[in-house]
Amino acid sequence: MSYFAAREKIAFNIVVPQALRDFNALNGRDPTEKEFFEWLKEYNVSLPTLPMGHRYIFDAQKKELQVEHPPK
């Protein structure tokens, strides 16, 4: 269990912010949600697998990767 918590922290606190900085440096602007996920895929960044029904979303306005939970 702690492996996944550590991996998630690394993804959210290190990998995602660095990917945002790199995109901005190369393009002179922040990415849209679609561009952000394409950027991660292009550079082989893998995010931790989420439980069934959950999905990653990128809030371009907040410049933040988030997890959307399924409705209860």
C-alpha positions, 0 to 999 in steps of 0.5 A: 500500500505504501508503494502506491502512496509514494508513487502517487505523491511522486506523480502529483508533486514532481512529475506533473509540475515538471511536465507543466514547466517543460510544456510552458518553456517549449510553448510559451503557455500552459497546456489545455487538458487535452494537450496535457495528457498528450504531453504526458503520453508523448514523454511516456509519463505513466500515472498510477492506476486508479480504482474502477470508475475514477479518472484523471482530469487536468484543471487547466485554470488551476494548473492541477491534475485531479482525480474525478470520483464516480457519483455515488 
